[in-house]
Amino acid sequence: MICRKNFPVNEMLIEGEFTDRVDILLELEDWYRNIERGLSSSLALLAPRRMGKTALLDRLVNTAFGKNYNVVPFYFKMIRKGTTLRNFLLDYYSTFFRQTIAYLLQDPMLYRRDDLGLEDLIGLPSTDERIKFIQEDFIKRFLTRYKARDWRDSRNHWQAAIRIPENLGSLLGINFAIIIDEFQDLKHYIYDAASEKEIDPQTDRPTDLTATYDRQALSRNAPMLVSGSAVSMIFRTVMGGPLGGRFSFRYLKPMSIEDGATLAKKLLQFHNLSPDNELALYLSAELRGHPYYIKCCVESKYPNKDFNSTGGIDKIIDYEVTRGEIYAFWETHFEDNRTLVNQDDDEELGKKIIYYFTKYNNAAVKIDEIAQKLAVSKAKVEKKIEKLYQADLVYRSNFQYYTFNDIMLMRYIQNRYAHELGDVEKIDLREQGYFNYI
């Protein structure tokens, strides 16, 4: 794990693990550097879970922090846990002010000191007039209002505070990059309630804070870089509604087969293993260059792991997709989205459609064909597929639905539902996968 003192963000990677993201990292660094010139607009980074998105943002902040770009990286990671708006308000702006002061002082350890509250920041000794200005004119005012009022003022306080980065930047002659990881979660985990004990996720509706960034997203001296692993949800959030037209977006894809092989060799070397180049390429090709799947196989609990033959690699992959970490990952994803997918109470149809998707790996889904095969109406299939889209099991482009190019998802589906759905046409995933890759 990378944890150097000159890094403001503790990267959750083994040193040397960062692979094949140089081009997108350089693009993001250009976006970051151009903020000072007013040339960067807000950007959304979309990627399915475990594609390396957070690692990329971590590296961006660590790369740009010590460079003289005159841009403060405000980096906030959403946590998927229900909280009150009042608690979130304090956490969000404590992070903002601490990271701003840390950047101005070029103190990476202060940047990561999330145990420091606003009172600690007010008492921080400094001869820098900018720090004193932030302490007296911004932090103290924020804290005075926060303490003087109760949770009923939280929404109004949030609305008033949302422009702090722009206002502070204008007064000090600095710029900000507002970087929020898992931005779509601002819709789902924050409740305008008196305490967390009073939150009932079954009956209470969370407050949606994404729309409050409508003006911030247009800023040129403090634009936003947001990411999301709930691809369909983050796309709908930033491309429609109050934020529509304010974001451009980039999609983070799996690695190339060659770079996936490089990652595999690096990880295996950490475990004192060293497969030849062809076998590393074979492992990467079987997993379509997906960094998380490669890591799962390298660190698999499969007994007597053998990376010295294609047969040994096949056994490891089969273990992972049927009992290992890859299986657990997708089992959890399906469980988390079960309510959404089965809103119409037709679970059997949902399983059949999901299973039938294995025919369309990385291709447009033929709704007419599915409807005919399963003997249901086209409208019913379309309605169910829309639920699957919302659950990030398919994506949508040019008014068509497509399956993700994810061979392990397809193998999980076949393994999970094959014994239940014997009447649905079988597809040879191995052959289909190679065909799509070619």
Buried (B, 14 or more C-beta within 10 A) or exposed (E): EBEEEEBBBEBEBEEEBBBBBEEBBEEBBEBBBBBBEEEBBBBBBBBBBBBBBBBBBBBBBBBBBEEEBEBBBBBBBBEEEBBBBBBBBBBBBBBBBBBBBBBBBEBBEBBBBEEBBBEEBBEBEEEEEBBEEBBEEBBBEBBEBBEEEEBEBBBEBBEEBBBBBBEBBEEBEBBBBBBBBBBBBBBBBBBBBBEEEEBEEEEEEBBBBBEBBBEBBBBBBBBBBBBBBBBBBBBBBBBEEBBEEBBEBBBBBBBEBBBBBBBBBBBBEEEEBEBEEEBBBBBBBBBBBBBBBBBBBBBBEBEEBBBEEBEBBBBBBBBBBEBBBBBEBBEEBBEEBEEEBBEEEBEEBBBBBBBBBBBBBBBEBBBEBBBEBBEBEEEBBBBBBBBBBBBBBBBBEEEEBBBBBBBBBBBBBBBBBEEEBEEBEEBEBEEBBEEBBE
